[in-house]
Amino acid sequence: VISNAVLNIAPGTVVRGVAGVTSSDTGTLFVSRGGKLNAVGTPSRPIIFTATDDNLLDPGALGTGASARGKWGGIVLLGRGILNRRDVAVPGGANGDGSVYQVYEGLTTGTVNSDGQPRFHFGGPDNNDSSGVLKYVSIRHQGKKIESDKELNGLSMGGVGRGTVLEHIEVYCGVDDGFEWWGGAVNSRY
């Protein structure tokens, strides 16, 4: 989801990610700085992000062992919230306004969206920034190792501002962390 774009997902929707062969072609939902993901489910109609081979009619079919994990990448929200340091691996690491940014772990700084904005940068001057709304969301069978100590998680948040709403989110049977934050000021509940 590029800058200034919004992806709205209706209650009860199932979104399926592909496993891919390498970390670079693994199905992962990236929301770039300035983009928004509005995935607003309900208690009776949650939004489910899962693998292509997850049989929702038989939740135990994939199991919970190692073979049930890492079936796709996960969700990555990248915002304009404040970071306390620049990315030491990136020359410069400062936005035009003097605030600092980082590049999502293990990915490159040179990749740009069709709008010319860096796809994997996060961080900026705005702790009130919004990356959208996630309510009653289940994220299942996700996570991928990009390289040593650099992984995709269930829900990764880089510089996500407090204008983002995160409520009633479940992460189930992933490879690495269920939730991982880098800077920003987002609050979450349930």
LINQUIMO-V616195 format. One record per residue. N is the residue number from 1. RES is the residue in three letters. PSI is psi in radians with two decimals (none if undefined). Layout:
# LINQUIMO-V616195
n=N res=RES psi=PSI
n=N res=RES psi=PSI
This chain:
# LINQUIMO-V616195
n=1 res=VAL psi=1.93
n=2 res=ILE psi=2.99
n=3 res=SER psi=2.40
n=4 res=ASN psi=0.11
n=5 res=ALA psi=2.69
n=6 res=VAL psi=2.28
n=7 res=LEU psi=2.01
n=8 res=ASN psi=2.26
n=9 res=ILE psi=2.21
n=10 res=ALA psi=2.67
n=11 res=PRO psi=2.48
n=12 res=GLY psi=-0.07
n=13 res=THR psi=2.50
n=14 res=VAL psi=2.13
n=15 res=VAL psi=2.21
n=16 res=ARG psi=2.24
n=17 res=GLY psi=2.58
n=18 res=VAL psi=2.67
n=19 res=ALA psi=-0.70
n=20 res=GLY psi=3.03
n=21 res=VAL psi=-0.66
n=22 res=THR psi=3.03
n=23 res=SER psi=-0.46
n=24 res=SER psi=-0.30
n=25 res=ASP psi=0.28
n=26 res=THR psi=2.35
n=27 res=GLY psi=1.96
n=28 res=THR psi=2.38
n=29 res=LEU psi=1.87
n=30 res=PHE psi=2.28
n=31 res=VAL psi=1.90
n=32 res=SER psi=2.86
n=33 res=ARG psi=2.28
n=34 res=GLY psi=-0.21
n=35 res=GLY psi=2.88
n=36 res=LYS psi=2.45
n=37 res=LEU psi=2.04
n=38 res=ASN psi=1.71
n=39 res=ALA psi=1.58
n=40 res=VAL psi=1.72
n=41 res=GLY psi=-2.97
n=42 res=THR psi=2.94
n=43 res=PRO psi=-0.63
n=44 res=SER psi=-0.23
n=45 res=ARG psi=1.18
n=46 res=PRO psi=2.82
n=47 res=ILE psi=2.25
n=48 res=ILE psi=2.17
n=49 res=PHE psi=2.11
n=50 res=THR psi=-3.06
n=51 res=ALA psi=2.78
n=52 res=THR psi=-0.53
n=53 res=ASP psi=0.31
n=54 res=ASP psi=2.01
n=55 res=ASN psi=1.78
n=56 res=LEU psi=-0.33
n=57 res=LEU psi=-0.30
n=58 res=ASP psi=1.41
n=59 res=PRO psi=-0.42
n=60 res=GLY psi=-0.03
n=61 res=ALA psi=-0.68
n=62 res=LEU psi=-0.34
n=63 res=GLY psi=-2.88
n=64 res=THR psi=0.03
n=65 res=GLY psi=-3.02
n=66 res=ALA psi=-0.63
n=67 res=SER psi=-0.24
n=68 res=ALA psi=-0.07
n=69 res=ARG psi=2.72
n=70 res=GLY psi=0.54
n=71 res=LYS psi=-0.26
n=72 res=TRP psi=-3.12
n=73 res=GLY psi=-0.95
n=74 res=GLY psi=-2.87
n=75 res=ILE psi=2.31
n=76 res=VAL psi=2.03
n=77 res=LEU psi=2.17
n=78 res=LEU psi=2.09
n=79 res=GLY psi=-2.97
n=80 res=ARG psi=0.36
n=81 res=GLY psi=2.87
n=82 res=ILE psi=2.38
n=83 res=LEU psi=2.71
n=84 res=ASN psi=-0.10
n=85 res=ARG psi=2.73
n=86 res=ARG psi=2.95
n=87 res=ASP psi=1.97
n=88 res=VAL psi=-0.34
n=89 res=ALA psi=-0.10
n=90 res=VAL psi=2.11
n=91 res=PRO psi=2.33
n=92 res=GLY psi=-1.45
n=93 res=GLY psi=0.26
n=94 res=ALA psi=2.47
n=95 res=ASN psi=2.94
n=96 res=GLY psi=-0.47
n=97 res=ASP psi=0.06
n=98 res=GLY psi=-0.26
n=99 res=SER psi=2.85
n=100 res=VAL psi=2.77
n=101 res=TYR psi=2.89
n=102 res=GLN psi=2.92
n=103 res=VAL psi=2.36
n=104 res=TYR psi=2.36
n=105 res=GLU psi=2.23
n=106 res=GLY psi=-0.07
n=107 res=LEU psi=2.99
n=108 res=THR psi=2.66
n=109 res=THR psi=-0.37
n=110 res=GLY psi=-0.22
n=111 res=THR psi=2.20
n=112 res=VAL psi=2.65
n=113 res=ASN psi=3.02
n=114 res=SER psi=-0.32
n=115 res=ASP psi=0.09
n=116 res=GLY psi=-0.04
n=117 res=GLN psi=2.49
n=118 res=PRO psi=2.18
n=119 res=ARG psi=-0.69
n=120 res=PHE psi=0.21
n=121 res=HIS psi=2.58
n=122 res=PHE psi=2.72
n=123 res=GLY psi=2.62
n=124 res=GLY psi=-2.72
n=125 res=PRO psi=0.09
n=126 res=ASP psi=1.63
n=127 res=ASN psi=-0.12
n=128 res=ASN psi=0.04
n=129 res=ASP psi=2.62
n=130 res=SER psi=2.28
n=131 res=SER psi=0.17
n=132 res=GLY psi=-2.74
n=133 res=VAL psi=2.23
n=134 res=LEU psi=2.05
n=135 res=LYS psi=2.41
n=136 res=TYR psi=1.12
n=137 res=VAL psi=2.40
n=138 res=SER psi=2.23
n=139 res=ILE psi=2.05
n=140 res=ARG psi=2.55
n=141 res=HIS psi=0.70
n=142 res=GLN psi=3.13
n=143 res=GLY psi=2.40
n=144 res=LYS psi=2.50
n=145 res=LYS psi=2.14
n=146 res=ILE psi=-0.82
n=147 res=GLU psi=3.13
n=148 res=SER psi=2.19
n=149 res=ASP psi=0.37
n=150 res=LYS psi=1.89
n=151 res=GLU psi=2.78
n=152 res=LEU psi=2.43
n=153 res=ASN psi=-3.05
n=154 res=GLY psi=-1.08
n=155 res=LEU psi=1.92
n=156 res=SER psi=2.38
n=157 res=MET psi=2.02
n=158 res=GLY psi=1.99
n=159 res=GLY psi=0.59
n=160 res=VAL psi=2.26
n=161 res=GLY psi=2.91
n=162 res=ARG psi=-0.15
n=163 res=GLY psi=-0.20
n=164 res=THR psi=2.41
n=165 res=VAL psi=2.15
n=166 res=LEU psi=1.88
n=167 res=GLU psi=2.42
n=168 res=HIS psi=1.06
n=169 res=ILE psi=2.29
n=170 res=GLU psi=2.37
n=171 res=VAL psi=2.21
n=172 res=TYR psi=2.27
n=173 res=CYS psi=0.93
n=174 res=GLY psi=3.00
n=175 res=VAL psi=-0.84
n=176 res=ASP psi=-2.33
n=177 res=ASP psi=2.56
n=178 res=GLY psi=-0.84
n=179 res=PHE psi=2.40
n=180 res=GLU psi=2.30
n=181 res=TRP psi=2.46
n=182 res=TRP psi=1.83
n=183 res=GLY psi=-2.83
n=184 res=GLY psi=-2.94
n=185 res=ALA psi=0.34
n=186 res=VAL psi=2.50
n=187 res=ASN psi=2.60
n=188 res=SER psi=2.72
n=189 res=ARG psi=2.61
n=190 res=TYR psi=none
